[in-house]
């Protein structure tokens, strides 16, 4: 995303909270980024205790 923005391009970024139960706490978040050329990435990160990292 940084490279695209620094080169003057645009990035549309969104996040969607995912729920599989009714306790009001999301199980994960799916983050998506698109550019004029198409999908840049779509990654889902689980909501778990501790440090989170993506590939």
ChimeraX attribute file (.defattr): number of C-alpha atoms within 10 A of each C-alpha:
attribute: neighborCount
match mode: 1-to-1
recipient: residues
	/A:1	15
	/A:2	9
	/A:3	8
	/A:4	12
	/A:5	11
	/A:6	9
	/A:7	8
	/A:8	8
	/A:9	12
	/A:10	14
	/A:11	18
	/A:12	12
	/A:13	14
	/A:14	11
	/A:15	13
	/A:16	12
	/A:17	14
	/A:18	16
	/A:19	13
	/A:20	10
	/A:21	9
	/A:22	7
	/A:23	7
	/A:24	8
	/A:25	12
	/A:26	15
	/A:27	14
	/A:28	16
	/A:29	16
	/A:30	14
	/A:31	15
	/A:32	17
	/A:33	16
	/A:34	16
	/A:35	16
	/A:36	10
	/A:37	6
	/A:38	9
	/A:39	12
	/A:40	15
	/A:41	12
	/A:42	13
	/A:43	13
	/A:44	15
	/A:45	15
	/A:46	15
	/A:47	14
	/A:48	9
	/A:49	6
	/A:50	6
	/A:51	5
	/A:52	9
	/A:53	7
	/A:54	7
	/A:55	3
